[in-house]
Amino acid sequence: MKNFYNRISNRNRQSRGPQKSSIPFRLNFLFIIVALLFAALIGQLAYLQVIYGAQFKAVVNQTDTTVETTNVQRGMVYDSTGRVLVGNKAHQAISYTKGVNVLSTDMYAIANRLSKYLTVSTSSLTPRQAIDYYLTDTKRLAAVEKKIPKIKQYSSSTRYNKALNYLENDSSFKLTAAQKNAAAIFAKMSGAYALSTTYIKDSDVSSREIAEIGEHLSEMPGIKVGTSWSRDYPNGDSIKSIIGTVSSEKSGLPSDEINELLAQGYSRNDSVGQSYLEKEYESVLRGTKAEKQVEVAGNNTVTKEVKKYGGQKGDNLQLTINSKFQSKLQKLVRSAESSAGGYSTGTYAVVMNPNTGGVIGIAGVDRNPSSGKLTNNALGTINSDIVMGSVVKGAMVSGALMKGVITPSNSTLTDKVINTGGVKKSSWFNHSGNANTTLNAATALEVSSNSYMMQLAMKEAGFTYKAGGALNMSTKAFDIERGYFNQFGLGVKTGIDLPGESSGLEGASSKTYIGSALDLSFGNYDAYTTMQVAQYMSTIANGGTRIAPHVVQAIRGTTSSGKLGKVKSTVTPKVLNTIDMTAAEKKLVKEGLYDVVHGTNTYKTGAELASISPGISAKTGTAETYYKGHSTVTLSLASYAPSNDPQVVVALAMPNLSTDDEDNNMQLAKKIYSAYWKTVQSKSTLTNPTKATKAGSAQNAAG
């Protein structure tokens, strides 16, 4: 029995043995196959991800999800009181948004259809654009190619170029008026890149054109009826020259900056600031374009649009300029120039806050002496270099005080004819030498003594004057005088926030011209801008701080109702340098400027200004000039008011007037001050609105 059981057990083990050994082999084989497949898959994924991952990601982002941009309104420009100087005028417009991978033949068809309902200007259509339009029609291209020998041996691109050359040299090639219209539309569409919007016509779109296009929009993919904006000047354009210009849709981006601007996200026909404030503050005014996230299917059709960013209108500039006063100032300057005689070439005026550098008004008029034509040119105040005359004598006296050649207690010299080797120069009231008189620094300013200034120049250079002797003075005299003038802003850039200002013109400084160092001392040699004269007088008025002039006061946002919004940043006064003068020295100079108007000397030069209220301190200027061989005079003025608490500076220049126009500068100044107190600032805000005293002026200088 036991043996039987063992036999049965052995037989069962033998029958199970082969079955158990075959199952693991099959499983192992299957596992090996699966493992190999997984390894191959992982290897391929790694290959795609590591080696071509970035490339595939870029392709996916480009073809599947793209951003479409839309233009927004440009920021506006306001005056100091919140009046709009530069706004945006809305126009109905026709635009085109180019799709993804749109072919030229597609745009050709759309342009032809749109041209049936829309008329555009063809004045800027180039011969190349006309030919490109013509050859986009494959039948026309084939017809032209047939006229070219052995054309089939060339590649398609070469064949096209040969067709272009053929038509460029074909005098009989000409588009009809309708074809030109379609070609102009096609050219604008071709200038767009994928999912960018370009204007086909941005103004003067008729109601009929809008209606007809609206009815057929579904037939013209990408064409839209929308809005465009152009610059508007609701309060006049008297300062348009300093605000600058903006490129139009027609002109597009400036050719010399196009690559840089395209890299910044501009489209080819976007508006962009081209000059002055519009260009200087382009990043502030341009705003941020609206963005849509667009999903595109494999057949290049848009399947989904999601607004990513609604866009933001550009921020606004608020200027220091008062528009009402600016308008009056420009009219006064123009009127003064229109009545000027002789060979007058212009009149320029700057009105400034001496304590902040804020420009309240800036006006200029150019005149063509031959035709008498007047042209507004406020920029002439910063880029027209003029020999100003005696107006600079305040800086000359200040330099002599700083140099130590005179002191507040010892500044007396005798006004006399200066004779250097037979060359005689004198003050206007003492040509013959019969009016020799002793003067201190203040009185020398009051009567505008040339002799006094020349003697200061010689003392500064260490030269001992001897009547009739040669002017053996070192040429360092030029550097010394100019060095002190520069500290007040004469002969250097003022730092105004407008591009293109001049630093003035310096005359020759060699030994041959050493006599001109004397002319320089009384303002009859180097040339300065009217803005420099304003900065110079502001430096004296505020107690010795040279501040950079500025026309932008603040950058501000826009409210939900479209009005001037909150302040985002403000312009703080920029100090360029301070004058190293004692209180007593400043007091002496201010006394002299006060006496120019209110003094008692018979020869005081500013008596005509004494009627101005509040009382002013000033320095008049008359330079002997020439225009095309004709003797002329240039009149200037630098002044501030009130004398005891300076709030405003008025500087003006009138080059090449007739020698009979001796007080035009003072007549114009009186009208400017009257307009200022009526328009900008009330006299009631002043501590003493009716009278300015020498004591008050001195106290201000000492303080």
C-alpha positions as CSV (number, residue, x, y, z in Angstrom):
1,M,0.0,0.0,0.0
2,K,2.8,2.3,0.9
3,N,4.6,1.6,-2.3
4,F,1.4,2.2,-4.3
5,Y,0.9,5.6,-2.7
6,N,4.5,6.5,-3.5
7,R,4.1,5.5,-7.1
8,I,1.0,7.6,-7.4
9,S,2.7,10.6,-5.8
10,N,5.7,10.3,-8.1
11,R,3.5,10.1,-11.1
12,N,1.6,13.3,-10.0
13,R,4.9,15.2,-9.4
14,Q,6.1,14.1,-12.9
15,S,2.9,15.3,-14.5
16,R,3.0,18.7,-12.7
17,G,6.8,19.2,-13.2
18,P,6.8,20.1,-16.9
19,Q,3.7,22.4,-16.5
20,K,5.3,24.5,-13.7
21,S,8.5,25.0,-15.6
22,S,6.8,26.3,-18.9
23,I,4.7,29.2,-17.3
24,P,7.7,31.3,-16.0
25,F,9.4,31.2,-19.3
26,R,6.5,32.7,-21.2
27,L,6.0,35.3,-18.6
28,N,9.6,36.3,-18.6
29,F,9.6,36.5,-22.4
30,L,6.5,38.8,-22.3
31,F,8.1,41.0,-19.6
32,I,11.3,41.3,-21.7
33,I,9.3,42.5,-24.7
34,V,7.3,45.0,-22.7
35,A,10.4,46.3,-21.0
36,L,12.1,46.8,-24.4
37,L,9.0,48.7,-25.7
38,F,9.0,50.9,-22.6
39,A,12.7,51.6,-23.0
40,A,12.2,52.5,-26.6
41,L,9.3,54.8,-25.7
42,I,11.3,56.5,-22.9
43,G,14.3,56.9,-25.2
44,Q,12.2,58.5,-27.9
45,L,10.5,60.9,-25.4
46,A,13.9,61.8,-24.0
47,Y,15.2,62.4,-27.5
48,L,12.2,64.7,-28.3
49,Q,12.3,66.5,-25.0
50,V,16.0,67.1,-24.5
51,I,17.1,67.6,-28.1
52,Y,14.1,69.1,-29.8
53,G,11.9,70.2,-26.9
54,A,12.5,73.9,-27.1
55,Q,12.0,73.9,-30.9
56,F,8.7,71.9,-30.7
57,K,7.5,74.1,-27.8
58,A,8.1,77.3,-29.9
59,V,6.3,75.7,-32.9
60,V,3.3,74.8,-30.7
61,N,3.1,78.2,-29.1
62,Q,3.4,79.9,-32.5
63,T,0.8,77.8,-34.3
64,D,-1.6,76.9,-31.5
65,T,-1.7,80.0,-29.2
66,T,-0.8,83.5,-30.4
67,V,-1.3,87.0,-29.1
68,E,-3.2,89.6,-31.1
69,T,-2.6,93.3,-30.3
70,T,-4.8,96.4,-30.8
71,N,-3.8,100.0,-30.5
72,V,-5.0,102.3,-27.7
73,Q,-5.3,106.1,-27.3
74,R,-2.2,108.2,-26.9
75,G,-1.8,110.1,-23.6
76,M,-2.8,113.8,-23.6
77,V,-1.0,117.0,-22.7
78,Y,-2.5,119.5,-20.2
79,D,-1.4,122.9,-19.1
80,S,-0.6,123.9,-15.5
81,T,-4.3,124.5,-14.7
82,G,-5.7,121.3,-16.2
83,R,-6.7,122.7,-19.6
84,V,-6.2,120.3,-22.6
85,L,-3.3,121.4,-24.8
86,V,-3.1,118.2,-26.9
87,G,-6.0,115.8,-27.1
88,N,-7.1,112.9,-29.3
89,K,-9.7,113.3,-32.1
90,A,-11.5,110.1,-32.9
91,H,-12.1,109.0,-36.5
92,Q,-14.0,106.1,-37.9
93,A,-11.4,103.8,-39.6
94,I,-11.1,100.7,-41.6
95,S,-8.4,98.3,-40.3
96,Y,-7.1,94.8,-41.2
97,T,-5.9,92.1,-38.8
98,K,-3.7,89.6,-40.6
99,G,-4.4,86.0,-39.8
100,V,-1.9,83.2,-39.3
101,N,-0.1,82.0,-42.5
102,V,-2.3,84.1,-44.7
103,L,-1.0,84.0,-48.3
104,S,-0.5,86.9,-50.6
105,T,-3.2,85.5,-52.9
106,D,-5.6,85.6,-50.0
107,M,-4.9,89.3,-49.3
108,Y,-5.0,90.0,-53.0
109,A,-8.6,88.7,-53.1
110,I,-9.6,90.6,-50.0
111,A,-8.0,93.9,-51.3
112,N,-9.8,93.6,-54.6
113,R,-13.1,93.0,-52.8
114,L,-12.6,95.9,-50.3
115,S,-11.5,98.3,-53.1
116,K,-15.1,98.1,-54.5
117,Y,-16.4,99.8,-51.3
118,L,-13.4,101.9,-50.1
119,T,-11.3,104.6,-51.8
120,V,-7.9,105.3,-50.4
121,S,-5.1,107.7,-51.3
122,T,-2.7,106.3,-53.9
123,S,-0.2,109.1,-53.7
124,S,2.3,107.1,-51.7
125,L,2.0,103.9,-53.9
126,T,5.4,103.0,-55.2
127,P,6.1,101.4,-58.6
128,R,7.4,98.3,-56.8
129,Q,4.1,98.0,-54.8
130,A,2.1,98.4,-58.0
131,I,4.1,95.6,-59.7
132,D,3.8,93.3,-56.6
133,Y,0.0,93.7,-56.7
134,Y,-0.1,93.1,-60.4
135,L,2.0,89.9,-60.3
136,T,0.2,88.4,-57.3
137,D,-2.4,87.3,-59.9
138,T,-0.9,84.0,-61.1
139,K,-2.4,84.4,-64.6
140,R,-0.7,87.8,-65.0
141,L,2.5,86.4,-63.6
142,A,2.4,83.5,-66.1
143,A,1.7,85.9,-69.0
144,V,4.7,88.1,-68.1
145,E,7.0,85.0,-67.7
146,K,6.1,83.9,-71.2
147,K,7.7,87.1,-72.5
148,I,11.0,86.3,-70.8
149,P,13.4,84.0,-72.8
150,K,14.4,80.6,-71.2
151,I,12.3,81.5,-68.1
152,K,11.6,77.8,-67.3
153,Q,15.2,77.1,-66.4
154,Y,15.1,79.3,-63.3
155,S,13.7,78.7,-59.8
156,S,10.3,80.2,-58.9
157,S,11.9,83.1,-56.9
158,T,14.3,84.0,-59.7
159,R,11.4,83.8,-62.2
160,Y,9.4,86.3,-60.1
161,N,12.4,88.7,-59.8
162,K,12.9,88.6,-63.6
163,A,9.2,89.3,-64.0
164,L,9.6,92.3,-61.7
165,N,12.6,93.6,-63.7
166,Y,10.6,93.1,-66.9
167,L,7.7,95.3,-65.8
168,E,10.0,97.9,-64.2
169,N,11.6,98.4,-67.6
170,D,8.3,98.2,-69.5
171,S,7.2,101.8,-70.2
172,S,3.7,100.5,-71.3
173,F,3.0,99.0,-67.9
174,K,0.3,101.0,-66.1
175,L,-2.5,100.3,-63.6
176,T,-6.0,101.7,-64.0
177,A,-7.3,104.0,-61.3
178,A,-9.3,101.1,-59.8
179,Q,-6.3,98.8,-59.8
180,K,-4.2,101.5,-58.1
181,N,-6.8,101.8,-55.4
182,A,-6.7,98.0,-54.8
183,A,-2.9,98.0,-55.0
184,A,-2.7,100.7,-52.3
185,I,-5.0,98.6,-50.1
186,F,-3.0,95.5,-50.8
187,A,0.3,97.3,-49.9
188,K,-1.1,98.3,-46.5
189,M,-2.3,94.7,-45.8
190,S,1.0,93.2,-46.9
191,G,2.9,95.4,-44.4
192,A,1.2,93.7,-41.5
193,Y,2.5,90.6,-39.7
194,A,0.6,87.7,-38.3
195,L,-2.2,88.8,-35.9
196,S,-1.2,92.5,-36.0
197,T,-3.7,95.2,-36.9
198,T,-3.0,97.9,-39.5
199,Y,-5.1,100.8,-40.6
200,I,-6.2,100.7,-44.3
201,K,-7.9,104.1,-43.9
202,D,-7.7,106.0,-40.6
203,S,-9.7,109.2,-41.4
204,D,-12.3,110.7,-43.7
205,V,-14.1,107.4,-44.0
206,S,-17.6,108.2,-45.4
207,S,-20.8,106.9,-44.0
208,R,-21.5,105.1,-47.3
209,E,-18.1,103.4,-47.2
210,I,-18.8,102.2,-43.6
211,A,-22.3,100.9,-44.5
212,E,-21.1,99.0,-47.6
213,I,-18.1,97.5,-45.9
214,G,-20.3,96.5,-42.9
215,E,-22.6,94.6,-45.2
216,H,-19.8,92.6,-46.7
217,L,-17.5,92.0,-43.7
218,S,-18.1,88.3,-43.8
219,E,-16.6,88.2,-47.3
220,M,-13.4,89.9,-46.2
221,P,-11.6,88.0,-43.3
222,G,-9.6,90.4,-41.1
223,I,-11.3,93.6,-42.2
224,K,-12.9,95.6,-39.4
225,V,-14.7,98.9,-38.9
226,G,-13.1,100.6,-35.9
227,T,-11.7,103.9,-34.5
228,S,-8.4,105.7,-35.0
229,W,-7.1,108.8,-33.3
230,S,-5.2,111.9,-34.4
231,R,-3.7,114.7,-32.3
232,D,-6.0,117.7,-31.6
233,Y,-5.1,121.1,-30.2
234,P,-8.3,122.5,-28.7
235,N,-6.6,125.6,-27.1
236,G,-4.6,126.6,-30.1
237,D,-1.2,125.4,-31.4
238,S,1.0,128.3,-30.2
239,I,3.4,125.8,-28.5
240,K,3.0,123.0,-31.0
241,S,6.6,123.5,-31.9
242,I,7.8,122.4,-28.4
243,I,5.2,119.7,-28.0
244,G,6.4,118.1,-31.2
245,T,4.8,115.9,-33.8
246,V,3.4,112.3,-34.0
247,S,3.8,110.1,-37.1
248,S,0.7,109.4,-39.0
249,E,-0.6,106.1,-40.3
250,K,0.4,107.3,-43.7
251,S,4.0,108.1,-42.8
252,G,4.4,105.1,-40.4
253,L,7.4,104.5,-38.2
254,P,10.5,106.7,-38.8
255,S,12.8,104.9,-41.2
256,D,15.9,105.5,-39.1
257,E,14.3,103.9,-36.1
258,I,12.1,101.3,-37.6
259,N,14.0,98.2,-36.5
260,E,14.4,99.4,-32.9
261,L,10.7,100.3,-32.7
262,L,9.5,97.0,-34.3
263,A,11.5,95.2,-31.6
264,Q,9.6,97.2,-29.0
265,G,6.3,95.9,-30.3
266,Y,5.2,98.7,-32.6
267,S,3.5,97.9,-36.0
268,R,4.9,99.6,-39.1
269,N,2.1,102.1,-39.3
270,D,1.7,102.8,-35.6
271,S,1.8,106.4,-34.4
272,V,5.0,107.4,-32.6
273,G,6.4,110.6,-31.2
274,Q,8.8,112.2,-33.7
275,S,10.1,115.3,-32.0
276,Y,10.4,117.2,-28.7
277,L,8.0,116.3,-25.9
278,E,6.1,113.8,-28.0
279,K,9.4,111.9,-28.6
280,E,11.0,112.7,-25.2
281,Y,8.1,111.2,-23.3
282,E,7.1,108.5,-25.9
283,S,7.3,105.7,-23.3
284,V,4.8,107.6,-21.1
285,L,2.4,108.7,-23.8
286,R,2.2,105.6,-26.0
287,G,0.1,103.5,-23.6
288,T,-0.1,99.7,-23.6
289,K,-1.8,97.8,-26.4
290,A,-4.8,95.6,-25.8
291,E,-4.0,91.8,-26.1
292,K,-6.1,88.8,-27.1
293,Q,-5.0,85.2,-26.7
294,V,-5.9,83.5,-30.0
295,E,-6.0,79.8,-30.5
296,V,-5.5,78.6,-34.0
297,A,-6.4,75.2,-35.4
298,G,-4.2,73.1,-37.7
299,N,-6.0,74.6,-40.8
300,N,-4.9,78.1,-39.6
301,T,-8.4,79.1,-38.6
302,V,-9.1,81.0,-35.3
303,T,-11.0,78.7,-33.0
304,K,-11.0,80.8,-29.8
305,E,-10.3,84.3,-28.7
306,V,-9.8,85.3,-25.0
307,K,-9.1,88.9,-23.9
308,K,-5.8,88.7,-22.1
309,Y,-5.4,92.4,-21.4
310,G,-7.8,95.2,-22.1
311,G,-5.1,97.7,-23.0
312,Q,-4.4,101.1,-21.2
313,K,-4.5,104.6,-22.7
314,G,-1.1,106.4,-22.4
315,D,-0.4,108.5,-19.3
316,N,-0.8,112.2,-19.6
317,L,1.7,115.1,-19.3
318,Q,0.9,118.2,-17.3
319,L,3.0,121.1,-18.2
320,T,4.2,124.1,-16.2
321,I,2.9,126.3,-19.0
322,N,-0.3,128.3,-18.5
323,S,-2.3,128.0,-21.8
324,K,-4.2,131.3,-21.4
325,F,-1.1,133.2,-20.6
326,Q,0.8,131.3,-23.3
327,S,-1.7,132.4,-25.9
328,K,-1.5,136.0,-24.8
329,L,2.3,135.9,-24.8
330,Q,2.5,134.5,-28.3
331,K,0.2,137.2,-29.5
332,L,2.2,139.9,-27.8
333,V,5.5,138.6,-29.3
334,R,4.0,138.4,-32.7
335,S,2.5,141.9,-32.5
336,A,5.9,143.3,-31.4
337,E,7.7,141.6,-34.3
338,S,5.1,142.6,-36.9
339,S,5.6,146.3,-36.0
340,A,9.4,146.0,-35.8
341,G,11.5,147.9,-38.4
342,G,14.8,147.5,-40.1
343,Y,16.1,144.0,-40.7
344,S,14.5,142.4,-37.7
345,T,14.8,138.6,-37.8
346,G,12.6,137.6,-34.8
347,T,11.4,138.2,-31.3
348,Y,11.6,135.7,-28.4
349,A,10.4,135.7,-24.9
350,V,10.6,133.3,-21.9
351,V,8.6,133.7,-18.7
352,M,9.8,131.5,-15.8
353,N,9.4,130.8,-12.1
354,P,12.8,131.6,-10.7
355,N,12.4,129.4,-7.7
356,T,11.4,126.2,-9.5
357,G,12.6,126.6,-13.0
358,G,9.1,126.0,-14.3
359,V,8.5,127.6,-17.7
360,I,5.2,129.5,-17.5
361,G,5.3,130.8,-21.1
362,I,7.6,130.4,-24.0
363,A,7.1,132.2,-27.3
364,G,9.0,133.1,-30.5
365,V,8.4,134.5,-33.9
366,D,10.9,134.3,-36.8
367,R,10.8,136.9,-39.5
368,N,12.1,136.8,-43.0
369,P,13.5,140.4,-43.6
370,S,13.1,140.1,-47.3
371,S,9.5,139.0,-47.5
372,G,8.3,140.1,-44.0
373,K,6.8,136.7,-43.4
374,L,6.3,135.8,-39.8
375,T,6.5,132.2,-38.5
376,N,5.8,131.1,-34.9
377,N,8.8,129.5,-33.4
378,A,8.9,129.0,-29.7
379,L,11.9,126.8,-30.1
380,G,13.9,129.9,-31.1
381,T,14.1,130.6,-27.4
382,I,16.4,127.6,-27.0
383,N,18.2,127.3,-30.3
384,S,18.7,130.8,-31.6
385,D,22.0,132.3,-30.5
386,I,21.9,136.1,-30.1
387,V,24.5,138.7,-29.1
388,M,22.4,140.1,-26.2
389,G,24.3,143.2,-25.2
390,S,24.4,144.8,-21.8
391,V,21.9,142.4,-20.3
392,V,24.8,140.2,-19.1
393,K,26.4,142.9,-16.9
394,G,24.9,141.5,-13.8
395,A,26.9,138.3,-14.3
396,M,30.1,140.4,-15.1
397,V,29.8,142.4,-11.8
398,S,29.1,139.1,-9.9
399,G,32.2,137.5,-11.4
400,A,34.4,140.5,-10.4
401,L,33.0,140.3,-6.8
402,M,33.8,136.5,-6.7
403,K,37.2,137.1,-8.2
404,G,37.9,139.8,-5.5
405,V,38.9,142.6,-7.9
406,I,36.1,144.7,-6.3
407,T,34.3,144.3,-3.0
408,P,30.9,145.6,-1.7
409,S,32.8,148.3,0.3
410,N,35.4,149.1,-2.4
411,S,33.9,149.0,-6.0
412,T,34.4,152.6,-7.2
413,L,35.9,153.2,-10.6
414,T,35.8,156.1,-13.0
415,D,33.8,155.7,-16.2
416,K,36.1,156.9,-19.0
417,V,37.0,156.2,-22.6
418,I,39.2,153.1,-22.8
419,N,42.0,153.7,-25.3
420,T,44.1,150.7,-26.1
421,G,46.7,151.4,-28.8
422,G,44.5,153.9,-30.5
423,V,41.3,151.7,-30.4
424,K,38.8,153.6,-28.3
425,K,35.7,152.1,-26.6
426,S,33.3,153.9,-24.3
427,S,30.0,153.9,-22.5
428,W,26.9,155.0,-24.4
429,F,26.7,158.2,-22.4
430,N,30.4,159.1,-22.6
431,H,31.6,158.7,-26.1
432,S,33.7,161.9,-26.0
433,G,35.0,161.5,-22.5
434,N,33.3,164.7,-21.4
435,A,31.0,162.8,-19.0
436,N,33.7,161.0,-16.9
437,T,32.1,160.1,-13.6
438,T,32.9,157.8,-10.6
439,L,30.7,154.8,-10.3
440,N,30.3,152.0,-7.8
441,A,29.1,148.5,-8.9
442,A,25.4,149.2,-8.4
443,T,25.5,152.5,-10.2
444,A,27.5,151.0,-13.0
445,L,24.6,148.5,-13.5
446,E,22.1,151.4,-13.2
447,V,23.6,153.4,-16.0
448,S,24.9,150.4,-18.0
449,S,28.5,151.5,-18.0
450,N,30.6,149.7,-20.7
451,S,33.8,151.3,-19.4
452,Y,33.3,149.9,-15.9
453,M,32.8,146.4,-17.2
454,M,35.9,146.6,-19.4
455,Q,38.0,147.8,-16.4
456,L,36.7,144.8,-14.5
457,A,37.8,142.4,-17.3
458,M,41.3,143.8,-17.3
459,K,41.5,143.6,-13.5
460,E,40.3,139.9,-13.6
461,A,43.1,139.1,-16.1
462,G,45.7,140.9,-14.0
463,F,46.3,143.5,-16.7
464,T,47.3,147.1,-15.7
465,Y,45.5,149.5,-18.0
466,K,47.5,152.5,-19.4
467,A,45.6,154.9,-21.6
468,G,46.9,154.6,-25.2
469,G,49.0,151.6,-24.4
470,A,48.8,148.3,-26.2
471,L,46.3,145.7,-24.8
472,N,48.9,143.2,-23.9
473,M,46.4,141.2,-21.9
474,S,46.5,137.4,-21.6
475,T,43.9,135.4,-23.5
476,K,43.0,133.8,-20.2
477,A,40.7,136.8,-19.9
478,F,38.2,135.0,-22.1
479,D,38.3,131.9,-19.9
480,I,37.9,133.9,-16.7
481,E,34.9,135.9,-17.9
482,R,33.2,132.9,-19.5
483,G,33.8,130.9,-16.4
484,Y,31.8,133.3,-14.3
485,F,29.1,133.7,-17.0
486,N,28.7,129.9,-17.2
487,Q,27.9,129.7,-13.5
488,F,24.8,131.8,-14.2
489,G,23.8,129.8,-17.3
490,L,25.3,132.1,-20.0
491,G,27.2,130.1,-22.7
492,V,26.2,126.6,-21.4
493,K,23.1,124.5,-21.9
494,T,20.4,125.2,-19.4
495,G,19.3,121.6,-19.0
496,I,15.8,122.2,-20.1
497,D,13.7,119.1,-20.7
498,L,13.6,119.7,-24.5
499,P,16.0,118.2,-27.0
500,G,18.1,120.4,-29.3
501,E,19.0,123.4,-27.2
502,S,22.1,125.3,-28.1
503,S,24.9,126.1,-25.7
504,G,25.4,129.5,-27.4
505,L,28.2,130.7,-29.6
506,E,31.7,131.7,-28.5
507,G,33.8,134.2,-30.5
508,A,37.4,133.6,-31.3
509,S,39.8,133.6,-28.3
510,S,43.2,133.9,-29.8
511,K,45.7,136.8,-29.2
512,T,44.5,138.4,-32.4
513,Y,41.1,138.9,-30.9
514,I,42.2,140.0,-27.4
515,G,40.3,143.3,-27.8
516,S,37.1,141.3,-28.0
517,A,37.6,140.2,-24.4
518,L,36.6,143.8,-23.5
519,D,33.5,143.5,-25.8
520,L,32.7,140.2,-24.1
521,S,32.5,142.0,-20.7
522,F,29.6,144.2,-21.8
523,G,27.8,141.6,-23.9
524,N,28.8,142.5,-27.4
525,Y,30.7,139.4,-28.4
526,D,29.5,135.9,-27.5
527,A,25.9,134.9,-28.3
528,Y,23.4,133.3,-26.0
529,T,19.8,132.0,-26.1
530,T,16.8,133.7,-24.6
531,M,16.4,130.7,-22.3
532,Q,19.9,131.2,-21.0
533,V,19.2,134.8,-20.2
534,A,16.1,133.7,-18.3
535,Q,18.1,131.1,-16.3
536,Y,20.8,133.7,-15.6
537,M,18.3,136.2,-14.2
538,S,16.5,133.5,-12.2
539,T,19.8,132.6,-10.6
540,I,20.2,136.1,-9.4
541,A,16.5,136.4,-8.4
542,N,16.4,133.3,-6.2
543,G,19.6,134.1,-4.4
544,G,22.2,132.2,-6.3
545,T,20.9,128.7,-7.3
546,R,21.0,127.8,-10.9
547,I,18.0,125.5,-11.6
548,A,17.4,123.6,-14.9
549,P,14.3,125.0,-16.6
550,H,11.5,122.5,-17.3
551,V,8.1,122.5,-19.1
552,V,6.8,119.2,-17.7
553,Q,5.3,119.5,-14.3
554,A,3.9,116.0,-13.7
555,I,2.9,112.7,-15.2
556,R,-0.7,111.9,-14.5
557,G,-3.1,109.1,-15.2
558,T,-6.7,109.2,-16.5
559,T,-9.9,108.8,-14.5
560,S,-12.7,106.4,-15.5
561,S,-14.6,109.3,-17.1
562,G,-11.6,110.1,-19.3
563,K,-10.4,113.2,-17.4
564,L,-7.1,114.1,-15.9
565,G,-6.2,111.6,-13.2
566,K,-4.0,111.3,-10.2
567,V,-0.4,112.3,-10.1
568,K,2.0,109.4,-10.8
569,S,5.2,111.3,-10.6
570,T,6.3,115.0,-10.4
571,V,9.3,116.9,-11.7
572,T,11.3,118.3,-8.8
573,P,13.6,121.3,-9.4
574,K,17.1,120.2,-10.6
575,V,19.9,122.3,-9.0
576,L,22.8,122.6,-11.4
577,N,25.1,124.7,-9.2
578,T,25.1,127.4,-6.6
579,I,26.9,130.7,-6.8
580,D,29.7,131.3,-4.2
581,M,28.8,134.9,-3.3
582,T,28.4,136.4,0.1
583,A,25.1,138.0,1.2
584,A,26.7,141.5,0.8
585,E,27.8,140.7,-2.7
586,K,24.4,139.5,-3.8
587,K,22.8,142.5,-2.2
588,L,25.1,144.9,-4.2
589,V,24.1,143.2,-7.5
590,K,20.4,143.3,-6.7
591,E,20.6,146.9,-5.7
592,G,22.1,147.7,-9.1
593,L,19.3,145.8,-10.9
594,Y,16.7,147.6,-8.8
595,D,18.2,151.0,-9.6
596,V,18.1,150.2,-13.4
597,V,14.4,150.8,-13.0
598,H,13.9,152.8,-9.8
599,G,17.2,154.7,-9.4
600,T,17.8,158.4,-9.5
601,N,20.7,158.7,-11.9
602,T,20.1,160.7,-15.0
603,Y,21.5,157.9,-17.2
604,K,19.5,155.0,-15.7
605,T,18.5,152.7,-18.6
606,G,15.2,151.2,-17.4
607,A,13.1,154.3,-16.5
608,E,10.4,153.2,-18.9
609,L,9.8,150.1,-16.7
610,A,9.1,152.1,-13.5
611,S,5.3,152.1,-14.2
612,I,5.1,148.3,-13.9
613,S,3.4,147.1,-10.7
614,P,4.5,145.2,-8.7
615,G,7.9,146.9,-9.1
616,I,10.6,145.0,-11.0
617,S,14.3,144.7,-11.1
618,A,16.0,144.5,-14.5
619,K,18.9,144.8,-16.8
620,T,18.3,146.2,-20.3
621,G,20.5,145.3,-23.2
622,T,21.5,146.9,-26.5
623,A,24.0,145.4,-28.8
624,E,25.4,146.9,-32.0
625,T,24.8,144.3,-34.6
626,Y,24.8,144.0,-38.4
627,Y,22.6,142.2,-40.9
628,K,23.9,141.6,-44.3
629,G,26.1,144.7,-44.1
630,H,23.4,146.9,-42.6
631,S,23.8,148.5,-39.1
632,T,21.2,147.2,-36.7
633,V,20.6,146.9,-32.9
634,T,19.6,143.9,-30.9
635,L,17.5,144.7,-27.8
636,S,17.2,142.4,-24.9
637,L,15.9,142.4,-21.3
638,A,16.3,140.2,-18.2
639,S,14.1,141.1,-15.3
640,Y,12.2,139.7,-12.2
641,A,9.3,140.8,-10.1
642,P,8.4,141.7,-7.4
643,S,11.9,143.0,-6.5
644,N,11.4,142.3,-2.8
645,D,10.0,138.7,-3.4
646,P,10.8,137.4,-6.9
647,Q,8.0,135.3,-8.3
648,V,8.5,135.6,-12.0
649,V,11.3,136.2,-14.5
650,V,10.8,137.7,-17.9
651,A,13.5,137.5,-20.5
652,L,13.3,138.6,-24.1
653,A,15.4,139.3,-27.2
654,M,14.8,141.2,-30.4
655,P,17.7,140.9,-32.8
656,N,18.5,143.2,-35.8
657,L,16.0,146.0,-35.2
658,S,16.2,149.4,-36.7
659,T,18.4,151.9,-34.7
660,D,15.2,153.9,-34.2
661,D,13.5,151.1,-32.2
662,E,15.3,151.9,-28.9
663,D,12.6,151.0,-26.4
664,N,10.7,148.1,-28.1
665,N,12.0,145.7,-25.5
666,M,10.6,147.7,-22.6
667,Q,7.3,148.2,-24.3
668,L,6.9,144.5,-24.8
669,A,8.0,143.7,-21.2
670,K,5.3,146.0,-19.8
671,K,2.6,144.2,-21.7
672,I,4.0,140.7,-20.7
673,Y,4.0,141.6,-17.0
674,S,0.5,143.0,-17.2
675,A,-0.7,139.8,-18.9
676,Y,1.1,137.7,-16.2
677,W,-0.6,139.4,-13.2
678,K,-4.0,139.2,-14.9
679,T,-3.8,135.6,-16.1
680,V,-1.4,133.6,-14.0
681,Q,-1.0,135.0,-10.5
682,S,-3.1,137.5,-8.6
683,K,-1.3,140.5,-7.0
684,S,-3.4,139.8,-3.9
685,T,-1.1,136.8,-3.2
686,L,1.9,139.1,-2.6
687,T,2.9,140.7,0.7
688,N,3.3,144.1,-0.9
689,P,1.6,144.1,-4.3
690,T,1.9,147.8,-5.1
691,K,5.5,148.6,-4.3
692,A,8.9,146.9,-4.4
693,T,11.6,148.6,-2.2
694,K,15.3,148.5,-2.4
695,A,15.4,147.5,1.2
696,G,13.1,144.6,0.5
697,S,15.3,143.6,-2.4
698,A,18.3,143.7,-0.2
699,Q,16.6,141.7,2.6
700,N,15.7,139.1,0.0
701,A,19.3,138.9,-1.2
702,A,20.7,138.5,2.3
703,G,18.1,135.9,3.2
